[in-house]
């Protein structure tokens, strides 16, 4: 645990402005992807990885061997590391002739009953790379939900990006107060950058505290991955409610923000010991 020399917005910018560096140019990881069906599912990603991870290049080495099973499994469920996505995309660009060997399903968010929402089927090369530049093809595949990041993936990979974690450690949001950030913050005056905003099913990070407006409200920036993918929500009003939430922590809520934060409701705030900016 140590000082961070990066704020969450810098990781958002790395992922999306202009995007991750590939041999075809920058590609924005501007998509939310989560294997949980109620959060949209990962049907496009599943149709891609279940076959492409095993196809071998000219040297007889598969993508799965290049990256490792765990790295691809994490990418498949929306928790892949930025370096993993770069390697996947560069492997695709180097081996475009392999992209016409099988059919994939391009799927939207899972239907409300949990079933697949298949929008079209086809071979990746024909659907994307034969129609547009390599950079645009990869970007469209992000848009079509083959690649993306969920809230847990964003926070965990920011911790790797800034050097706080040496690898990915999986934790569901409700376990963050026990496993990741154990210091509860109840006082609005004590909220600082890098504090964790923890809902029962979502997690985000305080990026900056602009000012404390009164004993119940502060103006902050926050960062997360939700609808729209990794994002920084600026000038959000953080408001203390007085209620009790996870592990007995004081509940907060948020108002306003640009862009408007997709996840709202009540949450608690937690700090990781020895982790500061």
PyMOL commands that set and color helices and strands:
alter all, ss='L'
color gray80, all
select helices_A, chain A and resi 8-16+37-39+43-52+63-67+69-76+82-94+96-100+124-129+134-143+151-161+173-179+188-190+246-248
alter helices_A, ss='H'
color red, helices_A
select strands_A, chain A and resi 20-22+25-27+103-107+118-123+183-185+196-198+203-212+217-226+229-244+250-255+268-271
alter strands_A, ss='S'
color yellow, strands_A
deselect
rebuild
show_as cartoon
